[in-house]
Amino acid sequence: MPLILPSPGTFHYEEKKSKFIGNCASVQTKEEALAFITQIRAAHKTANHNVYAYSVTENNTIRFSDDGEPSGTAGMPVLNVFQKSGIINFVCVVSRYFGGTLLGAGGLVRAYTKTAKGAMEAAQPEELIIYQLYKLTCTYPQHDKIKYNLEKDEIEVLNWEYTDKCQAILKVREDQFTTLQTYDILAELYSLSD
């Protein structure tokens, strides 16, 4: 399962007096990613470099920038941290304040990687859970057993409606659908999108 960032993350790192500050967040569109980059750049306008990487599933957009650092030493390492972790829909900006000592290509890759990883971990990635809404219809004699099973199986009921029959709108995780198939009412279960 893919991972997402439930909250923004920030991480500070220092290497040979150069200060690195990583900030990351979840985004759904390229525009949101660019707005985040603009915000971080404004907050760190005196930084020597504001390196970024982002990826959004919308139009399968992936971008990164070394922002003046030697090619391949900054943006790509930041991007790799998130992609190797399986995180989708993210943006990360690492701001560097130069400390006077050159780090070399290997040192830059390590510093940007460590800072991006720290920011990512601070955001506490979690699994993306996909839900589907279903409408369940059952008779009154079936109601109590179905309601009991839904509670037991931790399937969320958004609401019940009682007319000549009982109807419920269910919020079902992908991994719960197999359980739902064991109910005696499968033939009457359908996706709201149908």
C-alpha positions as CSV (number, residue, x, y, z in Angstrom):
1,M,0.0,0.0,0.0
2,P,1.2,3.5,-0.7
3,L,2.0,5.8,2.1
4,I,1.0,9.4,2.7
5,L,2.1,12.3,5.0
6,P,-0.7,12.9,7.5
7,S,0.9,16.2,8.7
8,P,3.8,18.4,7.7
9,G,7.3,17.5,8.9
10,T,10.3,19.6,9.7
11,F,13.9,18.6,10.5
12,H,17.1,20.5,11.2
13,Y,20.6,19.2,10.4
14,E,24.0,20.7,10.6
15,E,27.1,19.5,8.7
16,K,30.4,21.4,8.9
17,K,28.6,24.6,9.9
18,S,26.2,24.4,7.0
19,K,22.6,24.3,8.3
20,F,20.0,22.3,6.5
21,I,16.3,22.7,7.2
22,G,13.9,20.2,5.7
23,N,10.1,20.8,5.3
24,C,7.7,18.4,3.8
25,A,3.9,18.1,3.4
26,S,1.2,16.2,1.6
27,V,-0.1,17.8,-1.6
28,Q,-2.7,16.7,-4.1
29,T,-1.9,19.0,-7.1
30,K,1.1,20.6,-8.8
31,E,-0.3,24.0,-7.7
32,E,-0.4,23.0,-4.1
33,A,3.3,21.8,-4.4
34,L,4.4,25.0,-6.0
35,A,2.5,27.1,-3.3
36,F,4.4,25.2,-0.6
37,I,7.7,25.7,-2.3
38,T,7.0,29.4,-2.6
39,Q,6.0,29.6,1.1
40,I,9.2,27.8,2.3
41,R,11.4,29.9,0.0
42,A,9.8,33.1,1.5
43,A,10.4,31.8,5.0
44,H,14.1,31.0,4.1
45,K,14.8,33.8,1.6
46,T,18.3,34.3,3.1
47,A,19.2,30.6,2.5
48,N,21.8,29.9,-0.1
49,H,19.8,27.1,-1.7
50,N,16.1,26.0,-1.5
51,V,16.2,22.6,-3.0
52,Y,12.9,20.8,-3.7
53,A,11.3,17.7,-4.9
54,Y,7.6,16.8,-5.4
55,S,5.4,14.1,-6.8
56,V,1.7,14.1,-7.3
57,T,-0.4,11.3,-8.8
58,E,-2.5,13.9,-10.7
59,N,-1.0,13.7,-14.3
60,N,1.8,11.7,-12.8
61,T,3.9,14.8,-12.2
62,I,7.4,14.5,-10.7
63,R,9.7,17.5,-10.4
64,F,12.9,18.3,-8.5
65,S,15.5,21.1,-8.4
66,D,19.1,21.4,-7.2
67,D,18.7,25.2,-7.0
68,G,22.3,25.9,-7.8
69,E,23.9,23.0,-6.0
70,P,26.0,20.7,-8.3
71,S,23.8,18.6,-10.6
72,G,22.4,15.5,-9.0
73,T,23.6,16.3,-5.4
74,A,20.4,17.7,-4.0
75,G,17.0,17.5,-5.7
76,M,17.3,13.9,-6.8
77,P,18.5,12.6,-3.4
78,V,15.5,14.4,-1.8
79,L,13.1,12.8,-4.3
80,N,14.7,9.4,-3.8
81,V,14.1,9.4,-0.1
82,F,10.3,9.8,-0.6
83,Q,10.0,7.5,-3.6
84,K,12.0,4.7,-2.0
85,S,9.7,4.9,1.1
86,G,6.6,4.5,-1.1
87,I,5.2,8.0,-0.3
88,I,2.8,9.6,-2.8
89,N,1.5,13.1,-3.2
90,F,4.3,14.9,-1.4
91,V,6.5,18.0,-1.6
92,C,9.8,18.5,0.3
93,V,12.0,21.6,0.4
94,V,15.4,21.5,2.0
95,S,16.9,25.0,2.7
96,R,20.7,25.2,3.1
97,Y,22.6,28.0,4.8
98,F,26.2,27.7,3.7
99,G,28.6,27.4,6.6
100,G,31.9,28.2,4.7
101,T,33.2,24.7,4.2
102,L,32.6,22.8,0.9
103,L,31.0,19.4,1.5
104,G,31.8,17.9,-1.8
105,A,29.4,15.9,-4.0
106,G,29.2,12.9,-1.6
107,G,28.8,15.2,1.4
108,L,25.9,17.1,-0.2
109,V,24.1,13.9,-1.2
110,R,24.4,12.6,2.4
111,A,23.3,15.9,3.9
112,Y,20.3,16.4,1.7
113,T,19.3,12.8,2.0
114,K,19.5,12.9,5.8
115,T,17.6,16.1,6.1
116,A,14.8,14.9,3.7
117,K,14.6,11.6,5.6
118,G,14.3,13.5,8.9
119,A,11.5,15.7,7.6
120,M,9.7,12.7,6.2
121,E,10.0,10.8,9.5
122,A,8.8,13.9,11.4
123,A,5.6,13.9,9.3
124,Q,5.0,10.3,10.5
125,P,4.0,8.6,7.2
126,E,1.0,6.2,7.3
127,E,-0.7,3.9,4.9
128,L,-3.2,5.3,2.5
129,I,-6.5,3.7,3.2
130,I,-9.0,3.6,0.3
131,Y,-12.7,3.5,1.2
132,Q,-15.7,2.7,-1.0
133,L,-19.3,3.7,-0.2
134,Y,-21.9,1.0,-0.4
135,K,-25.7,1.0,0.1
136,L,-26.9,-2.1,2.0
137,T,-30.5,-3.2,2.0
138,C,-31.9,-5.8,4.3
139,T,-35.2,-6.9,5.8
140,Y,-36.2,-6.1,9.4
141,P,-35.6,-9.8,10.5
142,Q,-32.0,-9.5,9.1
143,H,-31.3,-6.1,10.7
144,D,-30.1,-7.1,14.1
145,K,-27.7,-9.8,12.8
146,I,-26.4,-7.5,10.1
147,K,-25.9,-4.6,12.5
148,Y,-24.1,-6.9,15.0
149,N,-21.8,-8.1,12.2
150,L,-21.0,-4.6,11.0
151,E,-20.0,-3.6,14.5
152,K,-18.0,-6.8,15.1
153,D,-16.2,-6.4,11.7
154,E,-15.6,-2.6,12.4
155,I,-17.4,-1.6,9.2
156,E,-18.4,2.0,9.5
157,V,-22.1,2.8,9.1
158,L,-22.7,6.4,8.0
159,N,-26.5,6.2,8.5
160,W,-29.4,3.8,8.7
161,E,-32.8,4.6,7.0
162,Y,-35.9,2.7,8.0
163,T,-38.9,2.4,5.6
164,D,-40.5,-0.8,4.4
165,K,-37.0,-2.2,4.6
166,C,-33.7,-1.2,6.3
167,Q,-31.0,0.6,4.4
168,A,-27.5,1.6,5.4
169,I,-24.8,3.6,3.8
170,L,-21.5,1.9,4.6
171,K,-17.9,3.2,4.4
172,V,-15.9,0.1,3.6
173,R,-12.1,-0.2,3.5
174,E,-10.7,-2.3,0.6
175,D,-9.5,-5.0,3.0
176,Q,-13.0,-5.2,4.6
177,F,-14.8,-6.0,1.3
178,T,-14.0,-9.8,1.6
179,T,-15.6,-9.8,5.0
180,L,-18.6,-8.0,3.6
181,Q,-19.0,-10.7,0.9
182,T,-19.7,-13.3,3.7
183,Y,-23.0,-11.5,4.6
184,D,-26.2,-12.9,3.3
185,I,-27.1,-9.7,1.6
186,L,-24.4,-9.4,-1.0
187,A,-26.8,-9.5,-4.0
188,E,-28.5,-6.4,-2.6
189,L,-25.2,-4.5,-2.0
190,Y,-24.1,-2.1,-4.7
191,S,-21.7,0.8,-5.0
192,L,-23.3,4.3,-4.8
193,S,-21.3,5.3,-7.9
194,D,-23.3,2.8,-10.0
